[in-house]
Amino acid sequence: MRCRLCDSESLLSILDLGATPPCESFLAPDELDAPELTFPLHLRLCEKCLLLQLPALITPEETFREYAYFSSYSDSWVRHAKNFVDGAVRRLALGDRSFVVEVGSNDGYLLQHVLGAGIRCLGIEPSANVGAAARARGVPTETAFLEPLFAAAVRKQHGPADLVVANNVYAHIPDLLGFTRSLRTLLADDGLLSIEVHHALNLVKLGQFDTIYHEHFQYYTVLSAMRALATAGLKVVDVEMLPTHGGSIRVWARPKECDAPTCSRVADVLAMEAAAGLHKVDGYLKMRPKCESIRHDLLRFLLDCRAEGRRVVGYGAPGKGNTLLNYCGIRTDLLEYTVDRNPYKHGRFTPGTRIPIHHPARLDRDRPDVVLVLPWNLEVELSEQLAHIATWGGEIVFPLPTLHSAELPVHNSTMRVIDRV
């Protein structure tokens, strides 16, 4: 394995999560007696450029041919997209003569707001099934992977984009250099690129191991993102800290030809990363013991629940949840089933751990003692959705950033978090 950014062979092991199936390969009932392919899930750090990365053992074509994740099933994520679009329209003074491209546009969750503002747009989405959902809601969408030749064809047909959006896609591309050049090709010489990614600062500092899965090929600090974007002549001019996905960064970049000024927030976040030790190799070595501690605390809790005869089920079946279940070795003896709003997953089973997935209505019928929330990063949204569990004395538990439960008074939607460890 060589670093996909600087081609160095100096790659240091940071966290080995064992071998797991692809996180979105949910199993149909007739697949339960068949073998499952598993691949090493081993996070490494380039000692030269400090890019965190996984080996590219699974191609994007295998991952995204038919994708199980639809962004619109998260109400908070749709609101997040709407807020982003409103802010970008104001920031760039976008109007009916502007053009916006989103790469990895999923089911149109974001571009629907661009259309609503009367702005011409185009989505580029590799998964045929979710791209079809976007077109069904009227969002122009090309089913394709972004690569240099395709980017050139889009620019020739539609013209350069005033804004290119690449939210939660920059980590999904093994050809990091080619993809970055393609983003630059799409962008007008005075245009603005916006990229949202999970912040490696939170990944390492808080031990967010469930964010690691095969379709994420790299994990960024602002420093490593700056180095990656610079390979295509893109200069980071601003950065925002976001609460999404357990802590993300929104990086804004312009072509270097613009000679645009750099916001002071860039230096502020770089200083924060340096203070956490992430501009040197040693800072990354703290991650493994943190992750092991989280794993042990969760297993102790589930084993205690089983010994006490408490019925435990899950909420959500996200990709991150499958990393958690497989790394912790959680199966149906500790988690009877999980539920999810996405009908694509109903009647299927989680990869590796074979936990059945049902409609959320199952919770109201069964009234379990404990609901373990796998998409813990949506704690605020899901606390509201699941508040009614208190009516039968149920408990909501979040496994990260530290194991904690929520006391939900029946007549009070305010949530009081209680440490369990």
C-alpha positions in Angstrom: 0.0 0.0 0.0 1.2 3.5 -0.9 -0.2 6.8 0.2 -2.8 7.9 -2.4 -1.9 11.6 -1.8 1.9 11.7 -1.8 2.8 8.1 -2.9 4.8 7.5 0.2 5.4 3.9 1.4 5.6 5.1 5.1 2.2 4.1 6.4 1.7 3.6 10.1 -1.0 1.3 11.6 -3.5 3.4 13.7 -6.5 1.1 14.3 -7.2 -2.4 13.1 -10.9 -3.2 13.2 -10.5 -6.7 11.9 -12.2 -8.0 8.7 -15.8 -7.0 8.0 -18.3 -7.1 5.1 -19.0 -3.9 3.2 -21.2 -1.8 5.5 -24.1 -1.3 3.1 -24.3 -4.9 1.9 -27.5 -5.8 3.7 -28.6 -9.4 3.4 -31.8 -10.7 2.0 -33.3 -13.7 3.8 -32.2 -16.1 1.0 -28.6 -15.0 1.5 -28.3 -16.0 5.1 -27.0 -19.4 4.4 -24.4 -18.2 1.9 -20.9 -17.1 2.7 -20.1 -13.4 3.1 -17.1 -11.7 1.7 -15.1 -9.7 4.3 -12.3 -7.3 3.9 -9.7 -6.0 6.3 -10.7 -2.7 7.9 -7.4 -1.2 8.9 -6.8 2.5 9.3 -3.3 3.8 8.5 -1.5 7.1 8.6 0.9 8.4 6.1 3.9 9.6 8.1 4.9 12.0 5.4 1.7 14.0 4.5 -0.5 12.9 7.5 -3.4 11.6 5.5 -5.5 9.0 7.3 -6.5 6.3 4.9 -7.7 2.7 4.2 -6.5 0.4 1.5 -8.8 0.5 -1.5 -10.0 -3.1 -1.3 -13.5 -2.4 -2.6 -14.1 -0.3 -5.7 -16.7 2.5 -5.7 -18.5 0.6 -8.5 -19.1 -2.3 -6.1 -20.3 0.0 -3.3 -22.5 2.3 -5.3 -24.0 0.1 -7.9 -27.2 -0.1 -5.8 -26.9 2.0 -2.7 -29.0 1.5 0.5 -28.6 5.1 1.8 -31.2 7.7 1.0 -30.3 11.1 2.5 -34.0 12.3 2.6 -34.9 9.8 5.4 -33.1 12.0 7.9 -35.2 15.1 8.6 -32.3 16.9 10.2 -30.0 16.2 7.2 -32.6 17.8 4.9 -32.8 20.8 7.1 -29.0 21.0 7.2 -29.0 21.0 3.3 -31.6 23.7 3.2 -29.6 25.9 5.6 -26.5 25.3 3.5 -28.3 26.3 0.2 -29.8 29.4 1.8 -26.4 30.5 3.0 -24.6 29.8 -0.3 -27.2 31.8 -2.2 -26.5 34.8 0.0 -22.7 34.3 0.1 -22.4 34.0 -3.7 -25.4 36.1 -4.7 -26.7 33.2 -6.8 -29.6 33.8 -9.1 -31.3 32.6 -12.2 -28.2 32.9 -14.3 -26.0 30.9 -11.9 -25.2 27.2 -12.2 -24.7 24.8 -9.3 -23.3 21.2 -9.5 -23.5 18.7 -6.7 -21.2 15.6 -6.8 -22.6 12.7 -4.9 -26.1 14.3 -5.0 -27.9 11.2 -3.7 -31.7 11.5 -3.9 -31.8 15.2 -4.5 -32.1 16.1 -0.8 -29.9 19.3 -1.4 -30.5 20.3 -5.0 -34.3 20.3 -4.5 -33.6 23.5 -2.5 -31.4 24.9 -5.3 -34.3 24.3 -7.7 -36.7 25.9 -5.3 -34.6 29.1 -5.4 -34.9 29.2 -9.2 -31.2 28.3 -9.8 -30.0 26.0 -12.6 -28.4 22.9 -11.2 -27.1 19.4 -12.0 -26.6 16.4 -9.8 -23.9 13.8 -10.4 -24.8 10.5 -8.6 -23.2 7.1 -9.3 -26.0 5.0 -7.7 -28.8 4.3 -10.2 -31.5 3.7 -7.6 -31.0 6.9 -5.6 -30.4 8.9 -8.7 -33.7 7.7 -10.0 -35.3 9.0 -6.8 -33.8 12.4 -7.4 -35.1 12.6 -11.0 -38.5 11.6 -9.7 -38.6 14.8 -7.6 -37.5 16.8 -10.6 -33.8 17.2 -9.9 -31.7 16.9 -13.1 -29.3 14.1 -12.3 -26.6 12.2 -14.2 -25.9 8.7 -13.2 -22.1 8.6 -13.3 -18.8 8.6 -11.4 -17.0 11.9 -11.5 -13.7 11.5 -13.3 -11.7 13.8 -15.5 -13.2 13.0 -18.9 -16.8 13.1 -17.6 -16.1 16.4 -15.8 -14.8 17.9 -19.0 -17.9 16.7 -20.8 -20.2 18.3 -18.2 -18.3 21.6 -18.4 -18.5 21.6 -22.2 -22.3 20.9 -22.2 -23.5 23.0 -19.2 -20.7 25.6 -18.7 -18.6 26.1 -15.6 -20.2 26.0 -12.2 -20.4 29.0 -9.9 -20.7 26.6 -7.0 -19.6 23.0 -6.8 -20.8 21.0 -3.8 -19.2 17.8 -2.7 -20.7 17.0 0.7 -19.7 13.7 2.3 -18.2 12.4 -0.9 -14.5 13.5 -0.8 -13.7 10.6 1.5 -15.3 8.0 -0.8 -12.9 8.3 -3.7 -9.8 6.1 -4.0 -8.5 8.1 -7.0 -8.0 11.2 -4.8 -5.9 13.1 -7.3 -8.0 12.4 -10.3 -11.2 13.3 -8.4 -9.7 16.6 -7.2 -8.7 17.5 -10.7 -12.3 16.8 -11.8 -13.7 19.1 -9.2 -11.5 21.9 -10.5 -12.6 21.2 -14.1 -16.3 21.6 -13.1 -15.6 24.9 -11.3 -15.5 28.4 -12.9 -12.2 30.3 -12.5 -13.9 32.6 -10.0 -16.2 29.8 -8.6 -16.4 28.4 -5.1 -16.1 24.7 -4.0 -17.7 23.5 -0.8 -16.7 20.1 0.7 -18.1 18.6 3.9 -16.3 15.7 5.5 -16.1 14.2 8.9 -13.3 15.9 10.8 -10.4 13.6 11.7 -9.9 15.7 14.8 -13.1 14.1 16.3 -12.4 10.7 14.8 -9.1 10.5 16.7 -9.8 12.5 19.8 -13.2 11.0 20.6 -12.5 7.5 19.2 -15.3 7.5 16.7 -14.3 4.2 15.2 -17.8 3.5 13.7 -17.1 6.2 11.1 -14.5 3.9 9.6 -15.8 1.7 6.9 -14.7 0.5 3.5 -16.4 3.1 1.4 -14.5 5.8 3.3 -11.0 5.7 1.8 -9.5 8.7 3.6 -10.2 10.9 6.6 -9.2 14.6 6.7 -7.9 17.2 8.9 -7.9 20.7 7.5 -4.2 20.3 7.0 -4.5 17.2 4.9 -7.5 18.6 3.0 -5.5 21.6 2.0 -2.7 19.4 0.8 -5.1 17.3 -1.3 -6.9 20.3 -2.9 -3.6 22.0 -3.7 -2.7 19.2 -6.1 -5.4 20.6 -8.5 -4.6 24.3 -7.9 -7.4 24.8 -5.3 -6.8 27.1 -2.3 -8.7 26.7 1.0 -10.2 30.1 1.8 -12.5 29.3 4.7 -13.5 26.5 7.0 -16.5 26.0 9.2 -16.9 23.5 12.1 -20.2 21.6 11.9 -21.9 19.3 14.4 -23.0 16.8 11.7 -21.8 13.2 11.7 -20.3 13.6 15.1 -18.3 16.7 14.1 -17.5 17.7 10.5 -15.7 20.5 8.7 -17.0 22.4 5.7 -14.0 23.5 3.6 -14.4 26.3 1.1 -11.9 26.5 -1.7 -11.3 28.7 -4.8 -9.0 28.3 -7.8 -5.6 29.8 -6.9 -5.9 32.1 -9.9 -8.5 34.1 -7.9 -6.0 35.1 -5.4 -8.8 35.2 -2.9 -8.1 36.1 0.8 -8.0 33.4 3.4 -10.5 33.7 6.3 -8.9 33.7 9.8 -11.0 30.6 10.7 -8.6 28.5 8.6 -5.7 29.4 10.9 -7.9 28.9 14.0 -8.8 25.3 13.0 -5.3 24.5 12.0 -4.1 25.7 15.5 -6.8 23.5 17.1 -5.6 20.5 15.2 -2.0 21.2 16.1 -2.9 21.5 19.7 -4.5 18.1 19.6 -1.2 16.7 18.2 -2.6 15.9 14.7 0.1 17.8 12.8 2.5 15.1 14.1 2.4 11.4 14.0 2.3 10.9 17.8 -1.1 12.5 18.2 -2.8 9.7 16.2 -1.6 6.9 18.5 -4.1 7.9 21.2 -7.0 6.6 19.1 -6.7 2.9 19.7 -7.0 2.8 23.5 -9.9 5.2 23.3 -11.8 3.0 20.8 -11.1 -0.1 22.9 -12.5 1.6 26.0 -15.8 2.5 24.2 -16.1 -1.1 22.9 -15.6 -2.6 26.3 -18.1 -0.2 28.0 -20.8 -1.0 25.5 -20.3 -4.8 25.7 -20.4 -4.7 29.5 -23.7 -2.8 29.4 -25.3 -5.2 26.9 -24.1 -8.2 28.9 -25.6 -6.8 32.1 -28.9 -6.2 30.3 -29.0 -9.8 29.2 -28.2 -11.0 32.7 -31.0 -8.9 34.1 -33.5 -10.1 31.5 -33.9 -6.7 29.8 -35.0 -6.8 26.2 -32.6 -4.7 24.0 -33.3 -3.7 20.4 -31.7 -1.2 18.1 -32.8 1.9 16.3 -31.3 2.6 12.8 -29.3 0.5 10.4 -26.6 3.0 9.2 -23.3 2.0 7.7 -21.6 3.3 10.8 -23.7 1.0 12.9 -22.5 -2.0 11.0 -18.9 -1.1 11.8 -19.9 -0.8 15.5 -21.7 -4.1 15.5 -19.0 -6.1 13.8 -16.1 -4.5 15.8 -17.9 -5.2 19.0 -19.1 -8.6 18.1 -22.7 -7.8 18.8 -25.3 -10.3 17.5 -28.9 -11.2 18.2 -28.1 -12.6 21.6 -27.3 -9.0 22.7 -29.4 -7.0 20.2 -32.6 -8.8 19.2 -33.3 -6.7 16.1 -33.1 -3.1 14.8 -35.5 -0.8 13.0 -35.1 1.7 10.3 -37.2 4.3 8.4 -35.7 3.2 5.0 -38.1 0.6 3.5 -35.2 -0.7 1.3 -33.8 -2.3 4.5 -37.0 -3.8 5.9 -36.8 -7.6 5.9 -33.1 -7.6 5.4 -30.3 -8.4 7.8 -27.2 -6.4 8.9 -24.0 -7.6 7.2 -21.8 -9.8 9.2 -23.9 -9.8 12.4 -27.1 -10.9 10.7 -29.4 -8.8 12.9 -32.9 -8.5 11.4 -34.2 -5.0 10.3 -37.8 -4.0 10.8 -40.1 -1.1 10.4 -40.0 1.4 13.3 -43.6 0.5 14.2 -42.2 -2.8 15.7 -41.0 -0.8 18.7 -44.5 0.3 19.7 -45.7 -3.3 19.4 -42.9 -4.9 21.4 -42.2 -2.1 23.9 -38.6 -3.2 24.6 -36.7 -2.2 27.8 -33.8 -0.6 26.0 -33.4 0.9 22.5 -29.7 1.2 21.4 -29.4 4.1 18.9 -26.9 3.2 16.2 -26.9 6.6 14.4 -25.9 8.3 17.6 -24.8 11.4 15.7 -28.5 12.2 15.2 -29.1 12.3 19.0 -31.1 15.5 19.0 -33.4 14.5 16.1 -33.9 10.9 17.4 -34.4 11.9 21.0 -37.5 13.8 19.8 -38.7 10.9 17.5 -38.3 8.3 20.3 -39.5 10.3 23.3 -42.7 8.2 23.4 -40.6 5.2 24.6 -40.8 6.7 28.1 -44.6 6.0 28.1 -43.7 2.3 28.8 -40.6 2.9 30.9 -38.2 2.2 28.1 -34.6 3.5 28.0 -32.8 5.1 25.1 -29.0 4.5 25.0 -26.4 6.1 22.8 -23.1 4.3 22.4 -20.9 7.3 21.6 -19.1 9.6 22.2 -19.3 7.9 25.6 -22.0 5.4 26.5 -25.0 7.3 28.0 -28.7 6.9 28.4 -31.5 9.4 28.3 -34.2 9.8 31.0 -37.4 10.8 29.1 -40.2 12.1 31.3 -43.6 11.3 29.7 -44.8 14.9 29.8 -41.6 16.6 29.1 -39.6 16.4 25.9 -36.5 17.8 27.5 -33.9 15.1 27.6 -31.6 14.6 30.6 -28.4 12.7 29.7 -27.1 10.3 32.3 -23.6 8.8 32.2 -23.7 5.1 32.5 -19.9 4.6 32.7 
